[in-house]
Amino acid sequence: MKRAVITGASSGIGQAFAERLANDGYDVVLVARRRERLEALASVLRDTCGVAIDVLPADLTNSSDLKAVEQKIHEDSSIELLVNNAGFGKIGAYGDLDLDIEDEEIRLNILALMRLTHAAIHGMVVRQRGAIINVSSIVALLPVPFLATYSASKAYVKSFTEAIHEELKGTGVKVQALCPSRTRTEFHEQAGIDTTNQLSSWMDPKLVVDESLCALQKDKVICVPGAINRVNALIMSLLPRALLRSAAAHRMRKLRAQIA
């Protein structure tokens, strides 16, 4: 039986991956901090999809919890797909932000993703099959003032995944950097970003997942879901970096004013 491991599975894109993969016949391991949400989701998926759902509560910023998840992935030869979705960001001038929270952000967005990817790769290469989806962001394409750590961490994810994609050619193992734009999840609320009157134009997490899995089948290393978002990504790739930084700073200042 195929098995998938999904981090940050209790809501948003992670939950959408869990629902889609369970419907596709995968047994699923759900990883997140909130046990109650994981148990509720697991109960629904077991009843509706008839697959095995394991719940693995873990705070991936905690070294012992992270090592437990690493061990689970390393030892389970049935894992066909790892989705590194867990992540968060905080809005604000970098010098004003809580350094301990910024440290946690790097531990989750970068360190945990890097270590779990490493835990999965060896067994997948030996079996000559498997895939890893690392959830980055469209902000990986540009530095975002007032969201500096987050945008930098997502740039790491994109670059890291592209490099590993080249290393794994010919092994039967696929990797993807998923770079969604604005998506209807809890991320923006947790980051302190006001989304009032904006969500109707944002992507549904299920559509993000559908495009990601379709791109994975085609072995596309970068997936930017949504036609408009792909056009925006192309435009960003053509514009001078100084102009992108300035435009991003202007937008983020407006967002901070709305929060204040």
ZIFEN-V710517 format. One record per residue. N is the residue number from 1. RES is the residue in one small letter. PSI is psi in whole degrees, 0 to 359 (NA if undefined). BURIAL is 1 if it has 16 or more other ideal C-beta (glycine too) atoms within 10 Angstrom, else 0. D_CENTER is the distance of its C-alpha to the mean C-alpha in Angstrom with 1 decimal. Layout:
n = (N;N)
res = (RES;RES)
psi = (PSI;PSI)
burial = (BURIAL;BURIAL)
d_center = (D_CENTER;D_CENTER)
//
This chain:
n = (1;2;3;4;5;6;7;8;9;10;11;12;13;14;15;16;17;18;19;20;21;22;23;24;25;26;27;28;29;30;31;32;33;34;35;36;37;38;39;40;41;42;43;44;45;46;47;48;49;50;51;52;53;54;55;56;57;58;59;60;61;62;63;64;65;66;67;68;69;70;71;72;73;74;75;76;77;78;79;80;81;82;83;84;85;86;87;88;89;90;91;92;93;94;95;96;97;98;99;100;101;102;103;104;105;106;107;108;109;110;111;112;113;114;115;116;117;118;119;120;121;122;123;124;125;126;127;128;129;130;131;132;133;134;135;136;137;138;139;140;141;142;143;144;145;146;147;148;149;150;151;152;153;154;155;156;157;158;159;160;161;162;163;164;165;166;167;168;169;170;171;172;173;174;175;176;177;178;179;180;181;182;183;184;185;186;187;188;189;190;191;192;193;194;195;196;197;198;199;200;201;202;203;204;205;206;207;208;209;210;211;212;213;214;215;216;217;218;219;220;221;222;223;224;225;226;227;228;229;230;231;232;233;234;235;236;237;238;239;240;241;242;243;244;245;246;247;248;249;250;251;252;253;254;255;256;257;258;259;260)
res = (m;k;r;a;v;i;t;g;a;s;s;g;i;g;q;a;f;a;e;r;l;a;n;d;g;y;d;v;v;l;v;a;r;r;r;e;r;l;e;a;l;a;s;v;l;r;d;t;c;g;v;a;i;d;v;l;p;a;d;l;t;n;s;s;d;l;k;a;v;e;q;k;i;h;e;d;s;s;i;e;l;l;v;n;n;a;g;f;g;k;i;g;a;y;g;d;l;d;l;d;i;e;d;e;e;i;r;l;n;i;l;a;l;m;r;l;t;h;a;a;i;h;g;m;v;v;r;q;r;g;a;i;i;n;v;s;s;i;v;a;l;l;p;v;p;f;l;a;t;y;s;a;s;k;a;y;v;k;s;f;t;e;a;i;h;e;e;l;k;g;t;g;v;k;v;q;a;l;c;p;s;r;t;r;t;e;f;h;e;q;a;g;i;d;t;t;n;q;l;s;s;w;m;d;p;k;l;v;v;d;e;s;l;c;a;l;q;k;d;k;v;i;c;v;p;g;a;i;n;r;v;n;a;l;i;m;s;l;l;p;r;a;l;l;r;s;a;a;a;h;r;m;r;k;l;r;a;q;i;a)
psi = (136;143;140;144;129;122;156;39;359;351;172;224;322;315;319;321;316;315;316;314;322;319;332;2;8;139;144;137;118;124;127;174;326;96;318;316;319;316;319;316;317;319;316;315;323;317;321;333;343;31;167;129;119;141;127;84;132;140;105;356;351;126;317;320;317;317;326;319;319;313;319;314;316;324;347;103;355;358;119;338;131;127;107;90;336;136;162;167;158;134;142;163;130;318;343;350;155;119;327;323;321;322;316;322;316;321;320;308;330;299;312;316;316;316;321;325;316;319;328;327;314;310;322;319;318;318;349;37;157;170;152;127;117;118;111;225;157;337;353;343;350;151;136;104;144;2;41;312;318;309;323;321;323;331;321;312;315;310;315;314;319;319;316;326;317;321;328;2;132;357;346;1;132;148;151;139;111;121;74;153;212;122;146;86;184;357;311;323;316;330;348;25;127;123;16;131;18;333;335;334;0;163;145;139;327;323;322;315;317;314;324;311;327;315;325;319;328;4;37;122;328;126;116;103;141;127;317;321;324;323;316;320;320;316;316;326;342;340;152;143;322;321;319;315;315;316;318;320;318;314;318;326;321;318;318;323;323;321;318;NA)
burial = (0;1;1;1;1;1;1;1;1;1;1;1;1;1;1;1;1;1;1;1;1;1;0;0;0;1;1;1;1;1;1;1;1;0;0;0;1;1;0;0;1;1;0;0;1;0;0;0;1;0;1;0;1;0;1;1;1;1;1;1;1;0;0;0;1;1;0;1;1;1;0;1;1;1;0;0;0;0;1;1;1;1;1;1;1;1;1;1;1;1;1;1;0;0;0;0;1;0;0;0;0;1;0;1;1;1;1;1;1;1;1;1;1;0;1;1;1;0;1;1;1;0;1;1;0;0;0;0;0;1;1;1;1;1;1;1;1;1;1;1;1;1;1;1;1;1;1;1;1;1;1;1;1;1;1;1;1;1;0;1;1;0;0;1;1;0;0;1;0;0;0;0;1;1;1;1;1;1;1;1;1;1;1;1;1;0;1;1;0;0;1;0;1;0;1;0;0;0;0;0;0;1;1;0;1;0;0;1;1;0;1;1;1;0;1;1;0;0;0;1;1;1;1;1;1;1;0;0;1;1;0;0;1;0;0;1;0;0;0;0;0;0;0;1;0;0;0;1;0;0;0;1;0;0;1;1;0;0;0;0)
d_center = (24.4;20.8;18.3;14.5;12.5;9.4;8.2;7.9;10.0;12.6;11.7;10.0;7.5;7.6;11.3;11.6;10.4;12.9;15.6;15.4;15.5;18.2;20.1;19.9;21.6;19.1;19.7;16.5;15.7;13.9;12.7;12.5;15.3;17.1;19.3;21.1;18.2;17.2;20.9;21.4;18.6;19.9;23.4;22.7;20.9;23.8;26.4;25.1;23.7;25.9;23.4;22.9;20.2;19.8;18.6;17.5;17.3;16.1;15.4;13.3;15.0;18.2;19.5;21.3;18.6;16.2;19.2;19.8;16.4;17.0;20.4;19.4;17.3;20.0;22.8;21.6;22.9;21.8;18.1;17.3;13.5;10.8;7.2;5.3;2.9;5.6;6.5;9.4;12.0;15.8;18.1;21.5;23.7;22.5;25.9;26.0;22.7;22.9;22.4;21.5;18.5;17.5;18.0;15.7;12.9;13.5;13.8;10.5;8.3;10.6;13.1;11.4;9.0;12.2;14.4;12.6;12.4;16.1;17.0;16.0;17.5;21.1;21.7;20.0;22.2;25.2;24.7;24.0;21.2;17.6;14.2;10.8;7.7;5.4;2.6;5.4;7.7;11.3;12.5;12.0;15.2;17.3;18.1;17.9;20.8;20.4;16.6;17.4;15.4;12.0;12.8;14.1;11.3;9.0;12.2;12.3;9.1;10.6;14.1;13.4;12.0;14.9;17.3;16.5;16.7;20.3;21.1;20.3;22.4;25.0;23.5;22.2;18.6;16.0;12.7;10.5;8.4;7.0;8.2;8.9;11.7;13.0;11.8;13.8;11.8;13.0;11.0;14.0;16.5;15.2;15.1;18.7;18.4;21.0;19.9;23.4;24.7;21.6;19.4;21.7;20.6;16.8;14.9;14.7;11.4;13.6;14.5;11.0;10.7;14.3;13.9;11.1;13.3;16.3;15.2;14.4;18.0;19.3;17.6;16.2;14.1;12.7;11.8;12.4;12.9;16.2;19.5;20.1;16.8;17.7;21.1;19.8;17.8;21.0;23.1;21.0;21.5;25.2;25.9;27.1;24.6;27.1;27.1;23.3;23.3;26.2;24.8;21.5;23.7;25.9;23.2;21.8;25.4;26.0;23.0;24.3;27.7;26.6;25.1;28.3)
//
